[in-house]
Amino acid sequence: MTIGLTHFLVVSAILFSLGILALVTRKNTILMLMGIELILNSANLNFLAFSRFQAMNLDGHVAAIFVIILAAAEAAVALAIVLHIFKRTTLSMRTGLAG
């Protein structure tokens, strides 16, 4: 049995569904970002699957690399925001300031 395009699309749909589920049901910022990463990885899988089953077109590879770069930048910005909020709340707790 060979692995066809349908197999890739089913796995991608499962990843996308899990990402949407994590994004909708979670209130934690980190877990929501993990859901976004799952959604982006499902898009990457689609890009690469369609690129593989066409005539070796590199458009899917280029799009996947762009999405990986976008995901890395998104993770870095989100981590900086979370660290800033954490630093601000611990500083206000030490000094006794509210807000």
N, C-alpha and C positions, 0 to 999 in steps of 0.2 A: 504494500500500500504506500503510495507516494503522498507526500504532503502537498496539497494544492492551495490555491488562493482562498478557498472557503475556510480552510483550517485557520489561516492567518486572520481572516476577518472575524471568525467566531471568537478567537482569543482576544482580538482587539475590542470587540463588542463587550466581552466580559470585563476587560480592564476599564473600559469607559464607564460601564455601569457601576463598577465598584468605586471609581473615582467620583462619579456623581453622587452615589450613596454616601460616601465619606464627606463630601462637600456639603450636602444638605443636612445630614444628621449630626454632625460634630459642631461643637461650640469652641473647641480649642483651636487656636490659630495654627499651631504646628500640624495638627491632624488635618485641618482644612488645606494647608499647603501640600501635605502628602496626597490628598485627593486630587489637587490640581496637577501634581506630578504624574499621577496615574492617568489622568486625562491626556496630558501631553505625550506620555509614552504610548498610549493607544493610537494617537495620531501618528507618531513615528512609525509604529508597526504597520499602519496602513500605507504610509508613504513608501516604506521599504518593500512591502509585499507587492504593491502595484508596480514598483520599479523593477522588482525581480521578474515578474511575470509578463512584462512588456519586453521589447527588444533591447534590453540592457540600457535603458534610458537612465541617465544620471540625475534627472530632475528630482526624483524621490530621495536620493542620497543627499543632495544639496538642501532640500527642504528639511530633512531629518537633522542635519548638522545645525541648521539655523534654529530649529526648535530646541535642540540640546543647549545651544548657546543662550537662547532666551530663558530656558528653565534654570540655567546656572545663575544668570543675572537676577532672575526673580527670587531665587533662593537666597542670594546674597543680600538683596534689598530687604527681604522679609526678615532675615536674621538680624540685620542692623536695626530694623524697627522694633523687633521684639526685645533686643538688648537695650535699646534706648528706653523703652517703656519700663523694663525691669529696673534699670538704673534709676529712673525717675521715681518709681514707687518706693524703692528701698531708701533713697535719699530722703523722701518726704516722711517715711516712717521713722528714720533716725532723728530728724529735726523736729518732728511733731507737727508738721504741716499737713493739712488735709487737702488733697487734690493736687 
